[in-house]
């Protein structure tokens, strides 16, 4: 666990910036998903429910992909130097 935390702390500045913007993008999609799911509560349309769930899944997927790809790209950069 300590190796993972130290690896995340030693990320390249550009890689860290891309990961941060990726998290912001994922958070924005999650907020849209929450808004859609709240509108499902008020309107009761099944389409809104499925759209909200798909957006929430996409948000979680994007956030995990940004973390994994950021760590992999950072490892590749450090091996080539």
Beta strands, then each sheet from edge to edge (+ up, - down):
end
